[in-house]
């Protein structure tokens, strides 16, 4: 089963890779795109012990800026 989490904030930790990934996947639906949607993900990758709390807002805001730029222009 595949789950799609678009336009929400995600943090996950991969023990095998020893990294934390802070991301915000985005889906912009519009008929001008092939497949009627543009999908992208803004992610920051950190070391396993990094404190990522201060970067969560940055990732959200960057995803919002990129979405606005794409929709507006």
matplotlib code that plots the C-alpha trace (Angstrom):
import matplotlib.pyplot as plt

x = [0.0, 1.3, 0.4, 0.6, 1.3, 1.1, 1.1, 1.9, 5.1, 7.1, 10.1, 11.5, 14.6, 16.3, 18.3, 20.2, 21.3, 21.8, 20.1, 17.0, 15.0, 12.8, 10.5, 7.4, 6.0, 3.8, 1.3, 0.0, -2.9, -3.5, -4.3, -1.2, 1.1, 1.4, -0.5, -2.4, -0.2, 3.3, 4.8, 7.9, 9.4, 11.5, 13.8, 16.7, 18.9, 20.6, 22.9, 21.2, 21.8, 20.9, 18.2, 15.9, 13.2, 14.5, 14.5, 10.9, 9.6, 12.2, 11.3, 7.6, 8.2, 10.5, 7.9, 5.3, 7.6, 8.3, 4.6, 3.7, 6.4, 5.2, 1.5, 2.1, 4.5]
y = [0.0, 3.5, 6.6, 10.1, 12.9, 16.1, 19.6, 18.3, 18.4, 15.2, 14.2, 10.7, 9.0, 6.1, 4.1, 2.2, 5.5, 7.4, 10.5, 12.6, 13.9, 17.0, 17.4, 19.0, 17.3, 19.5, 18.8, 21.6, 20.4, 22.2, 21.1, 22.9, 20.1, 16.7, 14.3, 17.4, 17.9, 19.1, 17.1, 18.2, 17.8, 20.3, 18.3, 19.0, 16.1, 16.1, 13.9, 11.4, 13.5, 16.9, 19.1, 19.8, 21.8, 25.1, 24.0, 22.8, 26.3, 27.0, 23.9, 24.8, 28.4, 27.4, 25.0, 27.7, 30.2, 27.7, 26.9, 30.6, 31.2, 28.3, 29.2, 32.9, 32.8]
z = [0.0, -0.9, 1.1, -0.4, 2.1, 0.1, 1.6, 5.1, 7.1, 7.5, 9.6, 9.4, 10.7, 8.9, 11.4, 8.7, 7.0, 10.3, 9.0, 9.7, 6.8, 7.3, 4.3, 2.9, -0.2, -2.4, -5.1, -7.3, -9.4, -12.7, -16.3, -17.6, -16.3, -17.8, -15.6, -14.4, -11.4, -10.4, -7.5, -5.7, -2.2, -0.3, 2.1, 4.4, 5.5, 8.9, 10.9, 13.3, 16.4, 14.9, 16.5, 13.6, 15.5, 14.3, 10.7, 10.5, 9.9, 7.3, 5.3, 5.4, 4.4, 1.5, 0.2, 0.4, -1.4, -4.2, -4.5, -4.8, -7.4, -9.5, -9.3, -9.8, -12.7]

ax = plt.figure().add_subplot(projection="3d")
ax.plot(x, y, z, "-o")
ax.set_aspect("equal")
plt.show()
